Amino acid sequence: MADDGIGLIETTPLAEALSERYLAYALSTITARSLPDVRDGLKPVHRRLIYAMHQLRLDPAAGFKKCARIVGDVMGKYHPHGDAAIYDAMVRLAQDFAVRYPLVEGQGNFGNIDGDNAAAMRYTEARLTAVAQALLEGIGEDAVDFRPTYDGEESEPVVLPGAFPNLLANGAAGIAVGMATAIPPHNAGEVCAAALHLIKKPKATTADLLAHMQGPDFPTGGILAEDRAAIEAAYETGRGTLRLRARWEVERGKHGTWSVVVTEIPYQVQKARLIEQIAQLLEEKKLPLLGDVRDESAEDVRIVLEPRTRAVEPEVLMASLYRATQLETRFGLNMNVLDASRTPRVMSLGEVLRAWLDHRHEVLVRRSRHRLAAIEKRLLILEGFLAVYLNLDEVIRIIRTEDEPKTALMAAFSLVEEQAEAILNMRLRSLRKLEEMEIRSEHKALGRERRDLKALLGDEALRWKRVSEEIERVRKQFAEGPLGQRRTTIAEAPHEAEIAVAVEALIEREAITAILSEKGWIRAVKGAVADPAELRFKDGDRLRALVACETTDRLVLFATNGRAYTLRAADLPRGRGDGQPIRLLAELSNEDDVIAMFVAREGAKYLVASRAGRGFVVAASELMAEKRTGKLVLNLKPGEEAAVCVPAEGDHVAVVGENRKLLIFPLEQVPEMARGAGVILQKYRDGAMEDAMVFRYAEGLACRTGDRTRLFTDLDPWRGERAQAGRIVPNGFPRSGKFS
């Protein structure tokens, strides 16, 4: 009896089964759902939508069809997912505020910038745009490979021919498993100009390309407030962060009154939610310079912001709003795409353009070969027509009298099978109108085209010239008119030091206490904390740091990644709650932790050191950082962490290692730097540094354990030079190995 496997049970370790299945899921998510292809800039759902609409003949000149019909075709033939996901993808392709160059032209309610949803698909209609038509150009000429659909009944393109630079022009966003992509939209005319430059100069640098392509061009406009060096670095590595701001203007009223009118908001910000956020902050009195906000938008954006007093400058008002609201956002550039081999990787600007150009070159070669094969076939038929033209009566006689007319024709006129078949398949009407001049004219034109195609396929320089001509044609088609005009202005990164001082000067000075918990939750309470033991935290959490300050102060947080972060005390969450996670206020990863929090006083200095025992002295001014990403101060090797950041108030440094050896040496032996890896403070045969502090030698070394403080005054046995190993700690030294 044959063993058909029914009832067979295999024992497999759970970890192995889970890893195998999760890997398959991750691979499917990365390659078949979340990441776009670098060649046409589309994810599978978008590609299937466009191809299905092409199959339905929904070209720009055709009529509209109901979206429900289109979604049904896509779901039934190509896309093995739900109708809601397919319709949502179609809606986004039709929204002119979501994509820079819409691929779908919608008729009906397709949502708005306020965040309202589109109407149900049974109420809306759609067809393709000229941009989508450019992406499909050559789809029927063997330009790309096809593969079977999920049920094997149909076939779908692996990638579209992509005459339009869709990846950079429309951008992409997606979250896969273990990786993500975020590519901003760009101006298609500029992208084509950069691609043409790359054809002329294949070794062009990122700076050369950016001379033609300024930077992102968002559909909602706005101002990209970033310096050229930061933009160039982002495009060089494929990763970076770009600051996008709303566009505004000042409207003057009577008697010196004025108001700010916001006419463009940052990309992917919902206008209704933005106004709701501003109104809430205004109610909570966190925007002391703003008096009122109104939404006067119709089809265009018009948000009116009225100042609390005319004495405030518009720039100062907007600076305060940029800090607190989504009138300023950060776009995280991450050009992670699938290359031609379907492998995900992060590409630079030059690599993305080169991949698109190589695809266009391949499409040209394949279309040329397809056309050449069609010409060869047609020429063969025409030569057969010419061979029998002068003997039409004989052809008719053979067809009427011979039992095997094909064989007889082939023998009588020396024809091949294809020529004889074409003659036999001709209608009598066509046979009557057969004219030698027309045949010879068509034969001559096709012969000339065949020579041109063979020359094209044999000369790479000629092919690249043809690719350049095609890109230039696309550039002219989409770079002109309202659609092609640049919408986002590129501006220099703002120098806001003076504005920040002005904003802070208007903040009401108030004594508060900043509270940081062990698990990274931060908050502030009014006044001083009489008894820290009475503070309440989440279950399993406890107090880490308590800093008395004022609302006008700035707090510096030093983290294990060697970076310093700056927070305005006035921005700390208030109230009786647990506060906010510190990672919402500063860009800290889950692996990083805060090791020190303090108020940066003018003229103060701090000792920073890594667990490897290397450190230096840094001025408080060098620890200040305007960005949420912080400022790198202590350079660390892979696997290292920052260990201490303590005030450098005194004349000697005390360092203790995990080996419980103590070393004391003069502070003057430690250099002052703005950034670096530092110098060796204490040597270790094995282990790492436990703690360090700066103190006055004459006053002795004070170590605190709980509520008790012990003072060590006889320190000569542990005094030495920097970079020595030290000696075992004195009796009574805290068992924790730390000074406090």
ABEGO torsion letter per residue (X at the ends): XBBAGBGBBBBBBAAAAAAAAAAAAAAAAAAAAABBBAAAGBBAAAAAAAAAAAAAGBBAABBBBBAAAAAAAAAAAABBBBAAAAAAAAAAAABAAABABBABBBBEBAEBAAGBBBBBAAABBBBBBAAAAAAABGAAAGABBBBBBAAGABBBBABBAGABBAAAAAEBBBBBBGBBBBBBBBBAAAAAAAAAAAAABAABBAAAAAAABAEBBBAAEEBBBBBAAAAAAAAAAGBEBBBBBBBBBBBBBBGGBBBBBBABBBBGBBAAAAAAAAAAAAAAGABAABABBBBABBABBBBBBBBABAABBAAAAAAAAAAABAABBBBBBBBBBBBAAGBBBBBBAAAAAAAAAAAAAAAAAAAAAAAAAAAAAAAAAAAAAAAAAAAAAAAAAAAAABABAAAAAAAAAGBBAAAAAAAAABBAAAAAABBAAAAAAAAAAAAAAAAAAAAAAABAAAAAAAAAAAAAAAAAAAABEAAABBABBBBBBBBAAAAAAAAAAABBBBBBBBBBBAAGBBBBBBEBBABAAABBBBBGBBBABBBBBBAABBBBBBBAAGBBBBBBAAABBBEABAEBBAAAABBBBAABBBABBBBBBBGBBBBBBBAAGBBBBBBAAAABBABAAEBBABBBBBGBBBABBBBBBEABBBBBBAAGBBBBBBAAABBBBABEAEBBABBBABEBBABBBBBBAAAEBBBBBEABBBBBABAAAABBBBGBAEBBBBBGBBAAGBAX
